[in-house]
Amino acid sequence: MLYYALVFLLIALVAAMLGFGGIAVAFASIAKILFVVFLILFLVSFVMHLGRRV
């Protein structure tokens, strides 16, 4: 998940450098959503791991 967020961010940066503003914004939004999903899943996994430990 984090890999795909970084890929979309890289594509957004390249598109922004080439002057494709609308496409860059779309890819940056997708990257942001994927990063938030990654953080949520990471935190859930971390809490579940701590819960099993006890």
Backbone as XML, in Angstrom:
<?xml version="1.0"?>
<chain id="A" units="angstrom">
  <residue number="1" name="MET">
    <atom name="N" x="0.824" y="-1.180" z="0.000"/>
    <atom name="CA" x="0.000" y="0.000" z="0.000"/>
    <atom name="C" x="0.876" y="1.254" z="0.000"/>
  </residue>
  <residue number="2" name="LEU">
    <atom name="N" x="1.872" y="1.249" z="0.831"/>
    <atom name="CA" x="2.775" y="2.393" z="0.877"/>
    <atom name="C" x="3.538" y="2.523" z="-0.433"/>
  </residue>
  <residue number="3" name="TYR">
    <atom name="N" x="3.869" y="1.392" z="-1.038"/>
    <atom name="CA" x="4.571" y="1.402" z="-2.322"/>
    <atom name="C" x="3.738" y="2.118" z="-3.386"/>
  </residue>
  <residue number="4" name="TYR">
    <atom name="N" x="2.437" y="1.799" z="-3.442"/>
    <atom name="CA" x="1.568" y="2.421" z="-4.434"/>
    <atom name="C" x="1.390" y="3.909" z="-4.156"/>
  </residue>
  <residue number="5" name="ALA">
    <atom name="N" x="1.339" y="4.296" z="-2.901"/>
    <atom name="CA" x="1.239" y="5.716" z="-2.565"/>
    <atom name="C" x="2.471" y="6.463" z="-3.057"/>
  </residue>
  <residue number="6" name="LEU">
    <atom name="N" x="3.637" y="5.864" z="-2.873"/>
    <atom name="CA" x="4.864" y="6.513" z="-3.340"/>
    <atom name="C" x="4.938" y="6.555" z="-4.866"/>
  </residue>
  <residue number="7" name="VAL">
    <atom name="N" x="4.450" y="5.516" z="-5.528"/>
    <atom name="CA" x="4.433" y="5.500" z="-6.995"/>
    <atom name="C" x="3.524" y="6.607" z="-7.518"/>
  </residue>
  <residue number="8" name="PHE">
    <atom name="N" x="2.327" y="6.733" z="-6.953"/>
    <atom name="CA" x="1.418" y="7.786" z="-7.396"/>
    <atom name="C" x="1.985" y="9.167" z="-7.098"/>
  </residue>
  <residue number="9" name="LEU">
    <atom name="N" x="2.675" y="9.322" z="-5.978"/>
    <atom name="CA" x="3.302" y="10.598" z="-5.662"/>
    <atom name="C" x="4.398" y="10.925" z="-6.678"/>
  </residue>
  <residue number="10" name="LEU">
    <atom name="N" x="5.187" y="9.946" z="-7.045"/>
    <atom name="CA" x="6.243" y="10.159" z="-8.039"/>
    <atom name="C" x="5.648" y="10.539" z="-9.393"/>
  </residue>
  <residue number="11" name="ILE">
    <atom name="N" x="4.575" y="9.865" z="-9.787"/>
    <atom name="CA" x="3.912" y="10.195" z="-11.054"/>
    <atom name="C" x="3.353" y="11.608" z="-11.002"/>
  </residue>
  <residue number="12" name="ALA">
    <atom name="N" x="2.792" y="12.001" z="-9.859"/>
    <atom name="CA" x="2.260" y="13.353" z="-9.708"/>
    <atom name="C" x="3.369" y="14.394" z="-9.823"/>
  </residue>
  <residue number="13" name="LEU">
    <atom name="N" x="4.519" y="14.112" z="-9.228"/>
    <atom name="CA" x="5.635" y="15.058" z="-9.322"/>
    <atom name="C" x="6.134" y="15.200" z="-10.756"/>
  </residue>
  <residue number="14" name="VAL">
    <atom name="N" x="6.246" y="14.093" z="-11.455"/>
    <atom name="CA" x="6.696" y="14.144" z="-12.848"/>
    <atom name="C" x="5.677" y="14.881" z="-13.701"/>
  </residue>
  <residue number="15" name="ALA">
    <atom name="N" x="4.386" y="14.610" z="-13.495"/>
    <atom name="CA" x="3.345" y="15.292" z="-14.265"/>
    <atom name="C" x="3.352" y="16.794" z="-13.985"/>
  </residue>
  <residue number="16" name="ALA">
    <atom name="N" x="3.598" y="17.166" z="-12.733"/>
    <atom name="CA" x="3.651" y="18.592" z="-12.391"/>
    <atom name="C" x="4.845" y="19.267" z="-13.053"/>
  </residue>
  <residue number="17" name="MET">
    <atom name="N" x="5.973" y="18.574" z="-13.112"/>
    <atom name="CA" x="7.154" y="19.159" z="-13.774"/>
    <atom name="C" x="6.939" y="19.320" z="-15.273"/>
  </residue>
  <residue number="18" name="LEU">
    <atom name="N" x="6.157" y="18.451" z="-15.864"/>
    <atom name="CA" x="5.899" y="18.520" z="-17.300"/>
    <atom name="C" x="4.741" y="19.454" z="-17.644"/>
  </residue>
  <residue number="19" name="GLY">
    <atom name="N" x="4.096" y="20.005" z="-16.627"/>
    <atom name="CA" x="3.050" y="20.985" z="-16.865"/>
    <atom name="C" x="1.637" y="20.440" z="-16.914"/>
  </residue>
  <residue number="20" name="PHE">
    <atom name="N" x="1.439" y="19.199" z="-16.549"/>
    <atom name="CA" x="0.101" y="18.615" z="-16.532"/>
    <atom name="C" x="-0.495" y="18.800" z="-15.141"/>
  </residue>
  <residue number="21" name="GLY">
    <atom name="N" x="-1.041" y="19.977" z="-14.887"/>
    <atom name="CA" x="-1.512" y="20.333" z="-13.553"/>
    <atom name="C" x="-2.678" y="19.501" z="-13.066"/>
  </residue>
  <residue number="22" name="GLY">
    <atom name="N" x="-3.686" y="19.292" z="-13.925"/>
    <atom name="CA" x="-4.865" y="18.539" z="-13.512"/>
    <atom name="C" x="-4.544" y="17.095" z="-13.193"/>
  </residue>
  <residue number="23" name="ILE">
    <atom name="N" x="-3.719" y="16.492" z="-14.018"/>
    <atom name="CA" x="-3.328" y="15.099" z="-13.790"/>
    <atom name="C" x="-2.483" y="15.000" z="-12.521"/>
  </residue>
  <residue number="24" name="ALA">
    <atom name="N" x="-1.618" y="15.978" z="-12.300"/>
    <atom name="CA" x="-0.775" y="15.973" z="-11.108"/>
    <atom name="C" x="-1.617" y="16.062" z="-9.841"/>
  </residue>
  <residue number="25" name="VAL">
    <atom name="N" x="-2.642" y="16.883" z="-9.862"/>
    <atom name="CA" x="-3.527" y="17.017" z="-8.699"/>
    <atom name="C" x="-4.273" y="15.715" z="-8.450"/>
  </residue>
  <residue number="26" name="ALA">
    <atom name="N" x="-4.730" y="15.076" z="-9.510"/>
    <atom name="CA" x="-5.466" y="13.816" z="-9.361"/>
    <atom name="C" x="-4.567" y="12.737" z="-8.770"/>
  </residue>
  <residue number="27" name="PHE">
    <atom name="N" x="-3.360" y="12.599" z="-9.293"/>
    <atom name="CA" x="-2.449" y="11.583" z="-8.775"/>
    <atom name="C" x="-2.006" y="11.897" z="-7.350"/>
  </residue>
  <residue number="28" name="ALA">
    <atom name="N" x="-1.842" y="13.164" z="-7.030"/>
    <atom name="CA" x="-1.480" y="13.535" z="-5.662"/>
    <atom name="C" x="-2.621" y="13.206" z="-4.699"/>
  </residue>
  <residue number="29" name="SER">
    <atom name="N" x="-3.850" y="13.401" z="-5.124"/>
    <atom name="CA" x="-5.002" y="13.056" z="-4.282"/>
    <atom name="C" x="-5.074" y="11.556" z="-4.044"/>
  </residue>
  <residue number="30" name="ILE">
    <atom name="N" x="-4.835" y="10.780" z="-5.083"/>
    <atom name="CA" x="-4.835" y="9.327" z="-4.938"/>
    <atom name="C" x="-3.727" y="8.899" z="-3.984"/>
  </residue>
  <residue number="31" name="ALA">
    <atom name="N" x="-2.556" y="9.502" z="-4.120"/>
    <atom name="CA" x="-1.437" y="9.168" z="-3.235"/>
    <atom name="C" x="-1.771" y="9.499" z="-1.789"/>
  </residue>
  <residue number="32" name="LYS">
    <atom name="N" x="-2.435" y="10.624" z="-1.574"/>
    <atom name="CA" x="-2.811" y="11.015" z="-0.212"/>
    <atom name="C" x="-3.809" y="10.029" z="0.389"/>
  </residue>
  <residue number="33" name="ILE">
    <atom name="N" x="-4.787" y="9.619" z="-0.388"/>
    <atom name="CA" x="-5.783" y="8.658" z="0.092"/>
    <atom name="C" x="-5.126" y="7.327" z="0.423"/>
  </residue>
  <residue number="34" name="LEU">
    <atom name="N" x="-4.249" y="6.849" z="-0.456"/>
    <atom name="CA" x="-3.572" y="5.584" z="-0.209"/>
    <atom name="C" x="-2.687" y="5.658" z="1.033"/>
  </residue>
  <residue number="35" name="PHE">
    <atom name="N" x="-2.047" y="6.796" z="1.260"/>
    <atom name="CA" x="-1.205" y="6.944" z="2.439"/>
    <atom name="C" x="-2.030" y="6.920" z="3.714"/>
  </residue>
  <residue number="36" name="VAL">
    <atom name="N" x="-3.194" y="7.560" z="3.692"/>
    <atom name="CA" x="-4.070" y="7.551" z="4.868"/>
    <atom name="C" x="-4.574" y="6.134" z="5.138"/>
  </residue>
  <residue number="37" name="VAL">
    <atom name="N" x="-4.948" y="5.410" z="4.083"/>
    <atom name="CA" x="-5.383" y="4.022" z="4.255"/>
    <atom name="C" x="-4.244" y="3.188" z="4.832"/>
  </residue>
  <residue number="38" name="PHE">
    <atom name="N" x="-3.020" y="3.409" z="4.343"/>
    <atom name="CA" x="-1.864" y="2.697" z="4.883"/>
    <atom name="C" x="-1.689" y="2.982" z="6.370"/>
  </residue>
  <residue number="39" name="LEU">
    <atom name="N" x="-1.787" y="4.246" z="6.763"/>
    <atom name="CA" x="-1.625" y="4.601" z="8.176"/>
    <atom name="C" x="-2.694" y="3.947" z="9.045"/>
  </residue>
  <residue number="40" name="ILE">
    <atom name="N" x="-3.932" y="3.946" z="8.575"/>
    <atom name="CA" x="-5.013" y="3.331" z="9.347"/>
    <atom name="C" x="-4.767" y="1.838" z="9.510"/>
  </residue>
  <residue number="41" name="LEU">
    <atom name="N" x="-4.416" y="1.158" z="8.419"/>
    <atom name="CA" x="-4.160" y="-0.277" z="8.497"/>
    <atom name="C" x="-2.947" y="-0.591" z="9.361"/>
  </residue>
  <residue number="42" name="PHE">
    <atom name="N" x="-1.932" y="0.256" z="9.304"/>
    <atom name="CA" x="-0.752" y="0.065" z="10.140"/>
    <atom name="C" x="-1.103" y="0.195" z="11.618"/>
  </residue>
  <residue number="43" name="LEU">
    <atom name="N" x="-1.887" y="1.214" z="11.957"/>
    <atom name="CA" x="-2.262" y="1.406" z="13.355"/>
    <atom name="C" x="-3.147" y="0.270" z="13.868"/>
  </residue>
  <residue number="44" name="VAL">
    <atom name="N" x="-4.073" y="-0.194" z="13.036"/>
    <atom name="CA" x="-4.916" y="-1.322" z="13.437"/>
    <atom name="C" x="-4.061" y="-2.563" z="13.661"/>
  </residue>
  <residue number="45" name="SER">
    <atom name="N" x="-3.127" y="-2.805" z="12.769"/>
    <atom name="CA" x="-2.239" y="-3.958" z="12.906"/>
    <atom name="C" x="-1.384" y="-3.846" z="14.161"/>
  </residue>
  <residue number="46" name="PHE">
    <atom name="N" x="-0.890" y="-2.648" z="14.451"/>
    <atom name="CA" x="-0.058" y="-2.427" z="15.624"/>
    <atom name="C" x="-0.839" y="-2.663" z="16.912"/>
  </residue>
  <residue number="47" name="VAL">
    <atom name="N" x="-2.062" y="-2.150" z="16.963"/>
    <atom name="CA" x="-2.887" y="-2.326" z="18.153"/>
    <atom name="C" x="-3.251" y="-3.801" z="18.337"/>
  </residue>
  <residue number="48" name="MET">
    <atom name="N" x="-3.550" y="-4.497" z="17.246"/>
    <atom name="CA" x="-3.868" y="-5.919" z="17.338"/>
    <atom name="C" x="-2.659" y="-6.727" z="17.822"/>
  </residue>
  <residue number="49" name="HIS">
    <atom name="N" x="-1.474" y="-6.334" z="17.393"/>
    <atom name="CA" x="-0.279" y="-7.009" z="17.837"/>
    <atom name="C" x="-0.050" y="-6.801" z="19.342"/>
  </residue>
  <residue number="50" name="LEU">
    <atom name="N" x="-0.281" y="-5.585" z="19.806"/>
    <atom name="CA" x="-0.132" y="-5.318" z="21.238"/>
    <atom name="C" x="-1.196" y="-6.052" z="22.032"/>
  </residue>
  <residue number="51" name="GLY">
    <atom name="N" x="-2.378" y="-6.212" z="21.474"/>
    <atom name="CA" x="-3.450" y="-6.916" z="22.171"/>
    <atom name="C" x="-3.159" y="-8.400" z="22.315"/>
  </residue>
  <residue number="52" name="ARG">
    <atom name="N" x="-2.512" y="-8.990" z="21.355"/>
    <atom name="CA" x="-2.178" y="-10.412" z="21.434"/>
    <atom name="C" x="-1.057" y="-10.691" z="22.420"/>
  </residue>
  <residue number="53" name="ARG">
    <atom name="N" x="-0.210" y="-9.716" z="22.614"/>
    <atom name="CA" x="0.949" y="-9.882" z="23.470"/>
    <atom name="C" x="0.572" y="-10.112" z="24.922"/>
  </residue>
  <residue number="54" name="VAL">
    <atom name="N" x="-0.500" y="-9.481" z="25.361"/>
    <atom name="CA" x="-0.906" y="-9.547" z="26.780"/>
    <atom name="C" x="-1.625" y="-10.799" z="27.118"/>
  </residue>
</chain>
